[in-house]
Amino acid sequence: MSTEAAAGDGGVALSAEAGLAFGTAALQRTGFGAGEAAVIAAHLVDSELCGYPALGLARILTVAEHARMRNPRRPLSIVHETPVSALIDGGNYVGLYAVYRAAEIAIEKVKAGGFALVGLHNSWLSGRNAYYLEKIARAGYAGIHLACSRPVVVPHGGRAPALGTNPIAFALPGTPDPVIFDMGTSATNHGDVILAGRLGNLLPEGVAVDQAGFPTRDPQAALKGGILPFGGVHAHKGYGLSFMVQAMGLLAGAALPQGQVQDFAFLFVVFDPALLMPRAQFDAQLAELIAAVKATPRQPGVEEIRIPSEQAFRTRAKRRIDGFVLEQRIHARIAAL
């Protein structure tokens, strides 16, 4: 397909290469250096390719509009370090850049000692946890990543935000692809609410409340109110997970920049599977587990049982060939930055 062409009335068709160039140029116009913009755009385009448009190029608008963009940035710095750990000040860089660098530091440390614990604060908006963990897993390591943020989610029984969407993700190296599970602890992603507002779409039932605490499908009302924890009638479970991710973020320095315990922070736990068993043994057992799960008898109408991350990798492989479609309104607003 052409690198950029109209895709009907709904959007603009882009190849991965064109999307990367488009995103990098737009980010540079917002004030990022060429290298920084390229790192951020690569993440956003990968989200588009994997089928997550709310965390894709539309996030350039969210980054550009964010209040933290008006504050000065400084280079990332390690404020506390041991052979197996690092606490990093993100210098007010957007997490799409700073968390990527933190993942690189985690990989360097795990290569040296087999284990790494890395926390990052003074940063914001990190995107998909799976993006960072895939980098770690493809380097041969297992990892857990937690991200907490400013309040946008109401606690179970509450009517005002007190927690972030607070995703948690896990990754294991595998063949041919790693196994990754990445989930928010909220009923919907904050990025999905923002994108719905930009496009004039309604939210699903049961994911958000307005300022008075009443259920709403209006994304603008939800942004003024709050998102619910995931779980429906079992929302206490989503709330409990969300609280623990927020609390674990304190270990990554969430309260250090501004003295606020409800703020952004990011935590990596990374290790070499060979610390626990021979790598070949683990690889064989993981492959056996995947095969056993996929061979489970299926319910009527179910064509396949998929494991976590399998659909995203398939979608990405297809879109690397076919390209993806960016909503026309989003494309126009990014182009106009």
Sine and cosine of phi, psi and omega as CSV:
sin_phi,cos_phi,sin_psi,cos_psi,sin_omega,cos_omega
0.00,0.00,0.29,-0.96,0.05,-1.00
-0.94,0.35,0.36,-0.93,-0.05,-1.00
-0.93,0.37,-0.45,0.89,0.03,-1.00
-0.45,-0.89,0.87,-0.49,-0.02,-1.00
-0.46,-0.89,0.40,-0.92,0.03,-1.00
-0.91,0.42,0.66,-0.75,0.03,-1.00
-0.90,-0.43,0.93,0.37,-0.08,-1.00
0.94,0.34,-0.39,-0.92,-0.02,-1.00
-0.99,0.15,-0.24,0.97,-0.18,-0.98
-1.00,0.01,-0.26,0.97,-0.05,-1.00
0.00,-1.00,-0.14,-0.99,-0.01,-1.00
-0.90,-0.44,0.80,-0.60,0.01,-1.00
-0.99,0.12,0.76,-0.65,-0.03,-1.00
-0.77,-0.64,0.62,-0.79,0.23,-0.97
-0.98,0.20,0.24,-0.97,0.04,-1.00
-0.86,0.51,-0.65,0.76,-0.02,-1.00
-0.92,0.40,-0.68,0.73,0.01,-1.00
-0.92,0.39,-0.63,0.78,0.04,-1.00
-0.89,0.45,-0.63,0.78,0.03,-1.00
-0.91,0.41,-0.69,0.73,0.02,-1.00
-0.91,0.42,-0.68,0.73,0.00,-1.00
-0.89,0.46,-0.74,0.68,-0.01,-1.00
-0.92,0.39,-0.66,0.75,0.00,-1.00
-0.89,0.46,-0.70,0.72,0.00,-1.00
-0.89,0.45,-0.67,0.74,0.00,-1.00
-0.91,0.42,-0.67,0.74,0.00,-1.00
-0.91,0.41,-0.58,0.81,0.07,-1.00
-0.90,0.44,-0.58,0.81,0.01,-1.00
-0.93,0.36,-0.37,0.93,0.05,-1.00
-1.00,0.09,-0.14,0.99,0.09,-1.00
0.86,-0.52,0.03,1.00,0.04,-1.00
-1.00,0.09,0.52,-0.86,0.11,-0.99
-0.94,0.34,0.24,-0.97,-0.08,-1.00
-0.86,0.51,-0.71,0.71,-0.01,-1.00
-0.92,0.40,-0.67,0.74,0.03,-1.00
-0.89,0.46,-0.72,0.69,-0.02,-1.00
-0.88,0.48,-0.63,0.78,-0.01,-1.00
-0.91,0.41,-0.65,0.76,0.03,-1.00
-0.89,0.46,-0.72,0.70,-0.03,-1.00
-0.92,0.40,-0.73,0.68,-0.04,-1.00
-0.89,0.46,-0.59,0.81,0.02,-1.00
-0.88,0.48,-0.65,0.76,0.04,-1.00
-0.90,0.44,-0.74,0.68,-0.07,-1.00
-0.91,0.42,-0.65,0.76,0.03,-1.00
-0.92,0.39,-0.62,0.79,0.04,-1.00
-0.88,0.47,-0.60,0.80,0.07,-1.00
-0.89,0.46,-0.65,0.76,0.06,-1.00
-0.88,0.47,-0.70,0.71,-0.04,-1.00
-0.91,0.41,-0.56,0.83,-0.03,-1.00
-0.99,0.13,-0.10,1.00,0.07,-1.00
0.99,-0.13,0.45,0.89,-0.01,-1.00
-0.84,-0.55,0.96,0.28,-0.10,-1.00
-0.89,0.45,-0.49,0.87,0.01,-1.00
-0.91,0.41,-0.37,0.93,0.03,-1.00
-0.95,-0.31,0.27,0.96,-0.03,-1.00
-0.99,-0.13,-0.62,-0.78,-0.12,-0.99
-0.89,0.46,-0.41,0.91,0.06,-1.00
-0.86,0.52,-0.40,0.92,0.00,-1.00
-0.92,0.39,-0.30,0.95,0.08,-1.00
-0.86,0.52,-0.64,0.77,0.03,-1.00
-0.91,0.42,-0.67,0.75,0.01,-1.00
-0.90,0.44,-0.66,0.75,0.06,-1.00
-0.89,0.46,-0.73,0.68,-0.05,-1.00
-0.89,0.46,-0.55,0.83,-0.05,-1.00
-1.00,0.03,-0.17,0.98,-0.13,-0.99
-0.93,0.38,0.64,-0.77,-0.02,-1.00
-0.86,0.51,-0.52,0.86,-0.04,-1.00
-0.94,0.34,-0.32,0.95,0.05,-1.00
-0.92,0.40,-0.36,0.93,-0.01,-1.00
-0.99,0.13,-0.18,0.98,0.00,-1.00
-1.00,-0.01,0.51,-0.86,-0.01,-1.00
-0.92,0.40,0.47,-0.88,0.07,-1.00
-0.94,-0.33,0.41,-0.91,0.10,-0.99
-0.62,-0.78,0.32,-0.95,-0.04,-1.00
-0.85,0.53,0.54,-0.84,0.09,-1.00
-0.87,0.50,0.57,-0.82,0.02,-1.00
-0.61,-0.79,0.55,-0.84,0.07,-1.00
-1.00,-0.02,0.88,-0.48,-0.08,-1.00
-0.99,-0.11,-0.30,0.95,0.09,-1.00
-0.44,-0.90,0.68,-0.73,-0.10,-0.99
-0.50,-0.86,0.61,-0.79,0.20,-0.98
-0.76,-0.65,0.08,-1.00,0.02,-1.00
-0.84,0.54,-0.44,0.90,-0.06,-1.00
-0.89,-0.45,0.10,0.99,-0.05,-1.00
-0.58,-0.81,0.34,-0.94,0.09,-1.00
-0.42,-0.91,0.72,-0.70,0.15,-0.99
-0.94,-0.33,0.85,-0.52,-0.20,-0.98
-0.91,-0.42,0.73,-0.69,0.19,-0.98
-1.00,0.01,0.88,-0.47,-0.08,-1.00
-0.97,0.23,-0.01,1.00,0.10,-1.00
0.90,0.43,0.37,0.93,-0.06,-1.00
0.92,0.39,0.33,0.94,0.11,-0.99
-0.97,0.24,0.55,-0.84,0.11,-0.99
-0.85,0.53,0.61,-0.79,-0.06,-1.00
-0.87,0.49,-0.47,0.88,0.03,-1.00
-0.83,0.56,-0.43,0.90,0.09,-1.00
-0.98,-0.17,-0.76,0.65,-0.12,-0.99
-0.92,0.39,-0.64,0.77,-0.01,-1.00
-0.93,0.36,-0.54,0.84,0.08,-1.00
-0.87,0.49,-0.70,0.71,0.04,-1.00
-0.91,0.41,-0.60,0.80,0.05,-1.00
-0.90,0.45,-0.62,0.78,0.05,-1.00
-0.90,0.44,-0.62,0.79,0.05,-1.00
-0.89,0.45,-0.65,0.76,0.04,-1.00
-0.91,0.42,-0.64,0.77,0.04,-1.00
-0.88,0.48,-0.66,0.75,0.01,-1.00
-0.91,0.41,-0.66,0.75,0.03,-1.00
-0.86,0.50,-0.68,0.73,-0.04,-1.00
-0.95,0.32,-0.65,0.76,-0.02,-1.00
-0.94,0.35,-0.51,0.86,0.09,-1.00
-0.89,0.46,-0.59,0.81,-0.06,-1.00
-0.98,0.17,-0.61,0.79,-0.13,-0.99
-0.79,-0.62,-0.01,1.00,0.03,-1.00
1.00,0.06,-0.18,0.98,-0.04,-1.00
-0.51,-0.86,0.56,-0.83,0.03,-1.00
-0.52,-0.85,0.67,-0.74,0.10,-0.99
-0.81,-0.59,0.92,-0.40,-0.12,-0.99
-0.77,-0.64,0.81,-0.58,0.07,-1.00
-0.89,-0.45,0.52,-0.86,-0.01,-1.00
-0.69,-0.73,0.70,-0.72,0.10,-1.00
-0.68,-0.73,-0.05,-1.00,-0.07,-1.00
0.83,0.56,0.74,0.67,0.03,-1.00
-0.48,-0.88,0.08,-1.00,-0.13,-0.99
-0.28,-0.96,0.46,-0.89,0.06,-1.00
0.80,0.60,1.00,0.03,-0.10,-1.00
-0.99,-0.17,-0.21,0.98,0.00,-1.00
0.99,0.13,-0.63,-0.78,-0.09,-1.00
-1.00,0.06,0.85,-0.53,0.10,-1.00
-0.84,0.55,-0.59,0.81,-0.05,-1.00
-0.86,0.51,-0.50,0.87,-0.03,-1.00
-0.89,0.46,-0.70,0.72,-0.02,-1.00
-0.95,0.30,-0.66,0.75,-0.03,-1.00
-0.93,0.37,-0.50,0.87,0.07,-1.00
-0.90,0.44,-0.65,0.76,0.05,-1.00
-0.87,0.50,-0.68,0.73,0.01,-1.00
-0.92,0.39,-0.72,0.70,-0.05,-1.00
-0.92,0.38,-0.60,0.80,0.02,-1.00
-0.95,0.33,-0.30,0.95,0.14,-0.99
-0.99,0.15,-0.10,1.00,0.09,-1.00
0.96,-0.27,0.22,0.98,-0.12,-0.99
-0.86,-0.51,0.40,-0.92,0.12,-0.99
-1.00,0.00,0.49,-0.87,-0.04,-1.00
-0.42,-0.91,0.42,-0.91,0.15,-0.99
-0.79,-0.62,0.69,-0.73,0.01,-1.00
-0.72,-0.69,0.74,-0.68,0.05,-1.00
-0.83,-0.55,0.59,-0.81,0.01,-1.00
-0.66,-0.75,0.83,-0.56,0.08,-1.00
-0.91,-0.40,0.23,-0.97,-0.11,-0.99
-0.46,-0.89,-0.10,-0.99,0.12,-0.99
-0.90,0.43,0.39,-0.92,-0.09,-1.00
-0.92,0.39,0.82,-0.57,0.17,-0.99
-0.65,-0.76,-0.09,1.00,-0.05,-1.00
-0.89,-0.45,0.73,-0.68,0.01,-1.00
-0.99,0.15,0.62,-0.78,0.08,-1.00
-0.94,0.34,0.33,-0.95,-0.01,-1.00
-0.84,0.54,0.86,-0.51,-0.03,-1.00
1.00,-0.01,-0.10,0.99,-0.02,-1.00
-1.00,-0.09,0.15,-0.99,0.05,-1.00
-0.76,-0.65,0.20,0.98,0.08,-1.00
-0.67,-0.75,0.53,-0.85,-0.06,-1.00
-0.90,0.44,0.62,-0.79,0.08,-1.00
-0.65,-0.76,-0.16,0.99,-0.09,-1.00
-0.69,-0.72,0.29,-0.96,0.15,-0.99
-0.99,0.11,0.01,-1.00,0.12,-0.99
-0.95,0.32,-0.34,0.94,0.30,-0.96
0.73,0.68,0.90,0.43,0.02,-1.00
-0.95,0.31,0.40,-0.92,0.11,-0.99
-0.70,-0.71,0.63,-0.78,-0.07,-1.00
-0.63,-0.78,0.46,-0.89,0.00,-1.00
-0.75,-0.66,0.55,-0.84,0.03,-1.00
-0.57,-0.82,0.59,-0.81,0.09,-1.00
-0.75,-0.67,0.66,-0.75,0.08,-1.00
-0.92,0.39,0.62,-0.78,-0.02,-1.00
-0.49,-0.87,0.06,-1.00,-0.01,-1.00
-0.79,-0.61,0.80,-0.61,0.03,1.00
-0.99,0.13,-0.23,0.97,-0.04,-1.00
-0.82,-0.58,0.42,-0.91,0.10,-0.99
-0.94,0.35,0.26,-0.97,0.11,-0.99
-0.96,-0.27,0.85,-0.53,-0.09,-1.00
-0.72,-0.69,0.72,-0.70,0.14,-0.99
-0.82,-0.58,0.82,-0.58,-0.09,-1.00
-0.73,-0.68,0.87,-0.49,-0.03,-1.00
-0.64,-0.77,0.61,-0.79,0.19,-0.98
-0.99,0.15,0.43,-0.90,0.05,-1.00
-1.00,-0.06,0.14,0.99,0.06,-1.00
-0.96,-0.27,0.29,-0.96,-0.08,-1.00
-0.94,0.35,-0.38,0.93,0.12,-0.99
-0.48,-0.88,0.30,-0.95,0.00,-1.00
-0.98,0.18,0.61,-0.79,0.05,-1.00
-0.86,0.51,-0.59,0.81,0.05,-1.00
-0.89,0.45,-0.57,0.82,0.05,-1.00
-0.91,0.41,-0.60,0.80,0.03,-1.00
-0.92,0.40,-0.70,0.72,0.01,-1.00
-0.89,0.46,-0.71,0.70,-0.01,-1.00
-0.90,0.43,-0.65,0.76,0.06,-1.00
-0.86,0.50,-0.62,0.78,0.05,-1.00
-0.91,0.41,-0.63,0.78,0.01,-1.00
-0.92,0.39,-0.54,0.84,-0.09,-1.00
-0.99,-0.14,-0.08,1.00,0.00,-1.00
0.96,0.27,0.47,0.88,-0.01,-1.00
-0.99,-0.12,0.42,-0.91,0.09,-1.00
-1.00,0.08,0.46,-0.89,0.08,-1.00
-0.99,0.13,0.35,-0.94,0.14,-0.99
-0.89,0.46,0.33,-0.95,0.09,-1.00
-0.91,0.41,0.58,-0.81,0.21,-0.98
0.97,0.23,0.40,0.92,-0.01,-1.00
-0.89,-0.45,-0.20,0.98,-0.10,-0.99
-0.47,-0.88,0.32,-0.95,0.08,-1.00
-0.77,-0.64,0.36,-0.93,0.06,-1.00
-1.00,0.03,-0.13,-0.99,-0.06,-1.00
-0.88,0.47,-0.44,0.90,0.01,-1.00
-1.00,0.05,-0.07,1.00,0.00,-1.00
1.00,-0.02,0.14,0.99,0.00,-1.00
-1.00,-0.01,0.54,-0.84,0.01,-1.00
-0.84,0.54,0.61,-0.79,0.02,-1.00
-0.56,-0.83,0.49,-0.87,0.15,-0.99
-0.94,-0.34,-0.03,1.00,-0.01,-1.00
-0.99,0.16,0.90,-0.43,-0.05,-1.00
-0.89,0.46,-0.54,0.84,0.02,-1.00
-0.92,0.39,-0.64,0.77,0.06,-1.00
-0.92,0.40,-0.59,0.81,0.02,-1.00
-0.91,0.40,-0.61,0.79,0.02,-1.00
-0.92,0.40,-0.48,0.88,0.07,-1.00
-1.00,0.09,-0.39,0.92,0.04,-1.00
-0.99,-0.14,-0.97,-0.24,0.00,-1.00
-0.13,-0.99,0.29,-0.96,0.07,-1.00
-1.00,-0.05,0.52,-0.85,0.02,-1.00
-1.00,0.05,0.41,-0.91,0.17,-0.99
-0.91,0.41,0.45,-0.90,0.03,-1.00
-0.96,0.27,0.38,-0.93,0.11,-0.99
0.83,-0.56,-0.19,0.98,0.02,-1.00
0.86,0.52,-0.86,-0.52,-0.01,-1.00
-0.93,0.38,-0.24,0.97,0.05,-1.00
-0.94,-0.33,0.57,0.82,-0.06,-1.00
-0.89,0.45,-0.30,0.95,0.06,-1.00
-0.88,0.47,-0.45,0.89,0.03,-1.00
-0.95,0.30,-0.71,0.71,0.07,-1.00
-0.88,0.47,-0.64,0.77,0.03,-1.00
-0.89,0.46,-0.70,0.72,0.00,-1.00
-0.88,0.48,-0.69,0.73,0.06,-1.00
-0.89,0.46,-0.70,0.72,-0.03,-1.00
-0.88,0.48,-0.69,0.73,0.01,-1.00
-0.87,0.49,-0.69,0.72,-0.04,-1.00
-0.92,0.40,-0.60,0.80,0.07,-1.00
-0.90,0.44,-0.67,0.74,0.03,-1.00
-0.88,0.48,-0.68,0.74,-0.01,-1.00
-0.92,0.38,-0.65,0.76,0.04,-1.00
-0.90,0.44,-0.49,0.87,0.04,-1.00
-0.88,0.47,-0.39,0.92,0.06,-1.00
-0.89,0.46,-0.56,0.83,0.03,-1.00
-0.93,0.37,-0.40,0.92,0.06,-1.00
-1.00,0.03,0.02,1.00,0.09,-1.00
0.99,-0.10,0.42,0.91,-0.06,-1.00
-0.80,0.59,-0.63,0.78,-0.10,-1.00
-1.00,0.05,-0.10,0.99,-0.10,-1.00
-0.93,0.36,-0.68,0.73,-0.09,-1.00
-0.91,0.42,-0.70,0.71,-0.13,-0.99
-0.77,-0.64,0.15,0.99,0.01,-1.00
0.96,0.29,0.32,0.95,-0.04,-1.00
-0.95,-0.32,0.84,-0.55,-0.04,-1.00
-0.97,0.23,-0.22,0.98,0.05,-1.00
-0.96,-0.29,0.97,0.22,-0.08,-1.00
-0.57,-0.82,0.03,-1.00,-0.02,-1.00
-0.96,0.29,0.63,-0.78,0.18,-0.98
-0.27,-0.96,0.37,-0.93,-0.14,-0.99
-0.63,-0.78,0.72,-0.70,-0.11,-0.99
-0.74,-0.67,0.77,-0.64,0.09,-1.00
-0.91,-0.41,0.71,-0.70,0.22,-0.98
-0.86,-0.51,0.90,-0.43,-0.14,-0.99
-0.76,-0.65,0.67,-0.74,0.02,-1.00
-0.47,-0.88,0.35,-0.93,0.06,-1.00
-1.00,0.08,0.83,-0.55,0.02,-1.00
-0.82,0.58,-0.43,0.90,-0.02,-1.00
-0.93,0.38,-0.18,0.98,0.13,-0.99
-0.90,0.43,-0.40,0.92,-0.10,-0.99
-0.93,-0.37,-0.50,0.87,0.02,-1.00
-0.31,-0.95,0.32,-0.95,0.06,-1.00
-0.83,0.56,0.67,-0.74,-0.08,-1.00
-0.85,0.52,-0.64,0.77,0.00,-1.00
-0.89,0.46,-0.59,0.81,0.01,-1.00
-0.92,0.40,-0.71,0.71,0.03,-1.00
-0.89,0.46,-0.72,0.70,0.00,-1.00
-0.83,0.55,-0.69,0.72,-0.02,-1.00
-0.92,0.40,-0.65,0.76,-0.02,-1.00
-0.94,0.35,-0.62,0.79,0.04,-1.00
-0.91,0.42,-0.68,0.73,0.04,-1.00
-0.88,0.47,-0.63,0.78,0.02,-1.00
-0.91,0.41,-0.66,0.75,0.02,-1.00
-0.90,0.45,-0.71,0.71,0.01,-1.00
-0.87,0.50,-0.72,0.70,-0.02,-1.00
-0.89,0.46,-0.64,0.76,-0.01,-1.00
-0.91,0.42,-0.68,0.74,0.00,-1.00
-0.91,0.41,-0.68,0.73,-0.03,-1.00
-0.94,0.34,-0.37,0.93,0.01,-1.00
-1.00,0.05,0.01,1.00,0.01,-1.00
-0.87,0.49,0.68,-0.74,0.08,-1.00
-0.82,0.58,0.68,-0.74,-0.13,-0.99
-0.98,-0.19,0.46,-0.89,0.11,-0.99
-0.95,0.32,0.36,-0.93,0.01,-1.00
-0.82,0.57,0.71,-0.71,0.04,-1.00
1.00,0.07,-0.12,0.99,0.01,-1.00
-1.00,-0.04,0.88,-0.47,-0.06,-1.00
-0.99,0.17,-0.51,0.86,-0.12,-0.99
-0.36,-0.93,0.57,-0.82,0.19,-0.98
-0.99,-0.12,0.87,-0.49,-0.03,-1.00
-0.98,-0.19,0.46,-0.89,0.10,-0.99
-0.99,-0.13,0.33,-0.95,0.00,-1.00
-0.81,0.58,0.66,-0.75,0.05,-1.00
0.99,0.13,-0.23,0.97,-0.07,-1.00
-0.89,0.45,-0.69,0.72,-0.03,-1.00
-0.92,0.40,-0.66,0.75,0.00,-1.00
-0.88,0.48,-0.67,0.74,0.01,-1.00
-0.91,0.41,-0.62,0.79,0.04,-1.00
-0.91,0.41,-0.69,0.72,0.01,-1.00
-0.88,0.47,-0.67,0.74,0.01,-1.00
-0.89,0.45,-0.69,0.73,0.00,-1.00
-0.86,0.50,-0.66,0.75,0.00,-1.00
-0.93,0.36,-0.70,0.71,-0.06,-1.00
-0.96,0.28,-0.37,0.93,0.12,-0.99
-0.90,0.45,-0.44,0.90,0.05,-1.00
-1.00,-0.03,-0.74,0.67,-0.12,-0.99
-1.00,0.04,-0.33,0.94,-0.11,-0.99
0.99,0.11,-0.12,-0.99,-0.02,-1.00
-0.64,-0.77,0.21,-0.98,-0.03,-1.00
-0.91,-0.40,0.80,-0.60,0.08,-1.00
-0.97,-0.22,0.76,-0.64,-0.01,-1.00
-0.78,0.62,0.69,-0.72,-0.05,-1.00
-0.83,0.56,-0.69,0.73,-0.02,-1.00
-0.90,0.43,-0.61,0.79,0.02,-1.00
-0.94,0.35,-0.70,0.71,0.02,-1.00
-0.84,0.54,-0.71,0.70,-0.03,-1.00
-0.90,0.44,-0.66,0.75,-0.03,-1.00
-0.94,0.35,-0.61,0.80,0.06,-1.00
-0.92,0.40,-0.68,0.73,0.00,-1.00
-0.88,0.47,-0.47,0.88,-0.06,-1.00
-1.00,0.05,-0.05,1.00,-0.03,-1.00
-0.85,0.53,0.00,0.00,0.00,0.00
